[in-house]
Amino acid sequence: MLLEVKELYKKFGSKAVIENLNLHLHSNEIVALMGQNGVGKTTLLNILTGLIYPDSGDVTIEGKNLFNQVEIRKQIGYIPVDGFFYDHLNAYENLEMVACLYGVKPKKTDIEQLLEQVGLYPEDAKRPTGTYSSGMKQKLNFASGMIHQPKLLVLDEPFNALDPQTTSIFKNLLKDFVNKGKGILFTSHLPETILQLADRVVVMSNKKIESELTLEKSLRVEQLLNWFNSAINIGGYQ
Ligand SMILES: Nc1ncnc2c1ncn2[C@@H]1O[C@H](COP(=O)(O)OP(=O)(O)OP(=O)(O)O)[C@@H](O)[C@H]1O
């Protein structure tokens, strides 16, 4: 098992956001995490990427505890909603800095190849990132999450701010990534995106993973939304 989450609990002050949450993800699998606004999806991702600690529970990557060893946390790449970059540095320099934080030193050609894969042109990659459009920043955000070649990629609403062509490039990039024996967990409110990309969808509701569904190729958007609505036990998708 690539990722296993067992009996996870997290409170902010007296407010419980996650209670007895269980989740797993295999190698070569893409899992979509759905849930209404404010249900705790980002909190879960922040725990999985080691940004915040749970109050209790286990998270393992290939059977090894995530919280005990820094080396295990390096197996995870995070692509948050808004990536953080140093505005005065260019894309190469920002990626070198991120790589350095993970203790890896990619070759110049590896960085160039990754920038090409995410669709950042060499002339743009040499400009300070403070001059980038939101779509260009999201391209660099993708590259930052992948620069250290993690085994598990965790993405929060990855296709915000992207045009359809770039979205399609990224979906192919993610499929190539997962075909190398790796795994992906991503949040999305977009049923079309989930149907195109995910092998399985899980729904967070009532502070835990309430339901899951293996996605058949023939499943349609309305069927996914109906399933989601019954999973969260409300009348309409929000
Ligand atoms: N650091 C924090 N301190 C206090 N409360 C927090 C903190 N982080 C998150 N919360 C609260 O936890 C709840 C879950 O927030 P979270 O951002 O995880 O939801 P989400 O499912 O990602 O929402 P969305 O779909 O709107 O992005 C919210 O009520 C939020 O206000």
Ligand as a Chemical Component Dictionary entry (heavy atoms), coordinates in Angstrom:
data_LIG
# 
_chem_comp.id                   LIG 
_chem_comp.type                 NON-POLYMER 
_chem_comp.pdbx_formal_charge   0 
_chem_comp.three_letter_code    LIG 
# 
loop_
_chem_comp_atom.comp_id 
_chem_comp_atom.atom_id 
_chem_comp_atom.alt_atom_id 
_chem_comp_atom.type_symbol 
_chem_comp_atom.charge 
_chem_comp_atom.model_Cartn_x 
_chem_comp_atom.model_Cartn_y 
_chem_comp_atom.model_Cartn_z 
_chem_comp_atom.pdbx_ordinal 
LIG N1  N1  N 0 -5.426  26.740 11.362 1  
LIG C1  C1  C 0 -6.737  26.692 11.583 2  
LIG N2  N2  N 0 -7.252  27.171 12.734 3  
LIG C2  C2  C 0 -8.593  27.118 12.981 4  
LIG N3  N3  N 0 -9.492  26.574 12.130 5  
LIG C3  C3  C 0 -9.026  26.079 10.979 6  
LIG C4  C4  C 0 -7.648  26.105 10.632 7  
LIG N4  N4  N 0 -7.490  25.535 9.418  8  
LIG C5  C5  C 0 -8.736  25.166 9.015  9  
LIG N5  N5  N 0 -9.649  25.493 9.953  10 
LIG C6  C6  C 0 -11.088 25.229 9.887  11 
LIG O1  O1  O 0 -11.261 23.849 9.597  12 
LIG C7  C7  C 0 -12.404 23.679 8.750  13 
LIG C8  C8  C 0 -11.973 22.899 7.522  14 
LIG O2  O2  O 0 -11.187 23.769 6.689  15 
LIG P1  P1  P 0 -10.490 23.241 5.343  16 
LIG O3  O3  O 0 -9.753  24.389 4.758  17 
LIG O4  O4  O 0 -9.712  22.025 5.671  18 
LIG O5  O5  O 0 -11.763 22.864 4.463  19 
LIG P2  P2  P 0 -11.869 22.476 2.918  20 
LIG O6  O6  O 0 -12.714 21.256 2.852  21 
LIG O7  O7  O 0 -10.527 22.406 2.314  22 
LIG O8  O8  O 0 -12.677 23.712 2.321  23 
LIG P3  P3  P 0 -12.719 24.354 0.827  24 
LIG O9  O9  O 0 -13.372 23.343 -0.085 25 
LIG O10 O10 O 0 -13.579 25.564 1.049  26 
LIG O11 O11 O 0 -11.316 24.707 0.434  27 
LIG C9  C9  C 0 -12.942 25.073 8.453  28 
LIG O12 O12 O 0 -14.010 25.324 9.338  29 
LIG C10 C10 C 0 -11.766 25.967 8.741  30 
LIG O13 O13 O 0 -12.186 27.254 9.156  31 
# 
loop_
_chem_comp_bond.comp_id 
_chem_comp_bond.atom_id_1 
_chem_comp_bond.atom_id_2 
_chem_comp_bond.value_order 
_chem_comp_bond.pdbx_ordinal 
LIG N1  C1  SING 1  
LIG C1  N2  SING 2  
LIG C1  C4  DOUB 3  
LIG N2  C2  DOUB 4  
LIG C2  N3  SING 5  
LIG N3  C3  DOUB 6  
LIG C3  C4  SING 7  
LIG C3  N5  SING 8  
LIG C4  N4  SING 9  
LIG N4  C5  DOUB 10 
LIG C5  N5  SING 11 
LIG N5  C6  SING 12 
LIG C6  O1  SING 13 
LIG C6  C10 SING 14 
LIG O1  C7  SING 15 
LIG C7  C8  SING 16 
LIG C7  C9  SING 17 
LIG C8  O2  SING 18 
LIG O2  P1  SING 19 
LIG P1  O3  DOUB 20 
LIG P1  O4  SING 21 
LIG P1  O5  SING 22 
LIG O5  P2  SING 23 
LIG P2  O6  DOUB 24 
LIG P2  O7  SING 25 
LIG P2  O8  SING 26 
LIG O8  P3  SING 27 
LIG P3  O9  DOUB 28 
LIG P3  O10 SING 29 
LIG P3  O11 SING 30 
LIG C9  O12 SING 31 
LIG C9  C10 SING 32 
LIG C10 O13 SING 33 
# 
